[in-house]
Amino acid sequence: MAGLVGNRVRIMRITSINRKESNEYNLELNTEPKLEQVVFDHFQLLAAQDHKLRSFAFSKLENSGLILHTRALIDSVNSKGLASLIEDLLSKAEAIAAREDAATKHEAKLMDDRTDAIIEAAANKLGIPVR
């Protein structure tokens, strides 16, 4: 799950290209930490707004890295700074996913605390223990 390391969001790094799953029009980029679907979904939204990445398509299969699709041969694509840009957007997507996860957990804890308080109050009124 997307998350925090201490109080910091994990930084996403591209570690390698998966040769077996890549070809002249598609590169599967391995990441550290492993790319989760929720992070990829946020990355897609961020990439669609970036003028340098609009000419690329991205996908992710179950248990895959980030797949970069081009309309031209990979070696003809202007790729200067592309890896850094992708890493930056992946890290931003990771941060968004981590914030959403933290908010969901916080909301669940509030609900649990509220339920516990109601149960305790009922037990006190009835004079019986909660087990």
C-alpha positions in Angstrom: 0.0 0.0 0.0 1.2 3.5 -0.7 2.6 4.8 2.4 4.9 6.8 4.5 8.4 6.1 5.7 8.5 7.7 9.1 6.8 11.0 8.4 8.0 11.2 4.8 6.4 9.8 1.6 8.4 7.2 -0.2 10.3 8.5 -3.3 9.6 6.4 -6.4 12.7 5.5 -8.5 13.0 3.8 -11.9 15.5 1.1 -11.3 15.7 -0.7 -14.6 14.0 -1.6 -17.9 12.5 -5.1 -18.0 14.1 -6.4 -21.2 11.8 -9.4 -21.5 8.6 -7.3 -21.5 9.9 -4.4 -23.6 10.2 -3.8 -27.3 11.0 -0.9 -29.7 7.7 0.8 -29.0 7.1 -0.1 -25.3 9.3 -0.1 -22.3 8.4 -1.7 -19.0 10.1 0.4 -16.3 10.8 -1.3 -13.0 10.4 0.9 -9.9 11.4 0.9 -6.3 9.1 0.7 -4.4 7.0 -1.6 -6.6 4.4 0.4 -8.5 0.9 -0.1 -7.0 -2.3 0.3 -8.9 -3.5 3.2 -6.8 -0.2 5.1 -7.4 -0.4 4.3 -11.1 -4.0 5.7 -11.3 -2.8 9.0 -9.8 0.3 9.0 -12.0 -2.0 8.7 -15.1 -3.9 11.8 -14.1 -0.7 13.8 -13.4 0.9 12.6 -16.7 -2.1 13.7 -18.7 -1.6 17.2 -17.5 2.1 17.4 -18.3 3.0 18.8 -21.7 6.1 16.6 -22.0 4.3 13.4 -21.2 1.1 13.9 -23.2 2.7 12.3 -26.3 3.2 9.1 -24.4 0.7 6.5 -23.2 1.2 4.6 -20.0 -0.2 1.4 -18.7 0.2 -1.1 -15.9 -0.6 -4.8 -15.9 -1.1 -6.8 -12.7 2.4 -7.4 -11.2 4.1 -5.2 -13.8 6.1 -2.0 -13.6 5.1 1.2 -15.5 4.8 0.5 -19.2 5.7 3.4 -21.4 4.2 3.4 -24.9 5.4 5.5 -27.7 4.1 6.1 -31.2 7.7 6.1 -32.7 10.7 3.9 -32.2 12.0 4.3 -28.7 15.5 5.3 -29.9 13.9 8.2 -31.9 12.0 9.7 -29.0 13.4 12.8 -27.3 14.0 11.2 -23.9 16.3 13.8 -22.3 15.1 14.2 -18.7 12.2 11.8 -19.3 13.2 9.4 -16.5 13.5 12.2 -13.9 10.2 13.6 -14.9 8.5 10.2 -14.6 10.1 9.7 -11.2 8.9 13.1 -10.0 5.3 12.4 -11.1 5.4 8.9 -9.6 6.6 10.3 -6.3 3.8 12.9 -6.4 1.3 10.2 -7.2 2.7 8.1 -4.3 2.3 11.2 -2.0 -1.4 11.6 -3.0 -2.1 7.9 -2.5 -0.4 8.0 0.9 -2.5 11.0 2.0 -5.7 9.3 0.9 -4.7 6.1 2.7 -3.9 8.0 5.9 -7.2 9.9 5.7 -9.1 6.6 5.2 -7.4 5.0 8.2 -8.1 8.1 10.3 -11.7 8.1 9.4 -12.0 4.4 10.2 -10.3 5.0 13.6 -12.8 7.8 14.4 -15.7 5.5 13.5 -14.2 2.7 15.7 -13.6 5.1 18.6 -17.2 6.3 18.3 -18.6 2.8 18.2 -16.4 1.8 21.2 -17.7 4.8 23.2 -21.4 3.8 22.4 -20.8 0.2 23.4 -19.0 1.2 26.6 -21.9 3.6 27.5 -24.4 0.9 26.9 -22.5 -1.5 29.0 -22.3 1.0 31.9 -26.0 1.7 31.7 -26.8 -2.0 31.7 -24.2 -2.8 34.4 -22.6 -5.5 32.3 -19.0 -5.9 31.0 -17.9 -5.7 27.4 -16.0 -8.7 26.1 
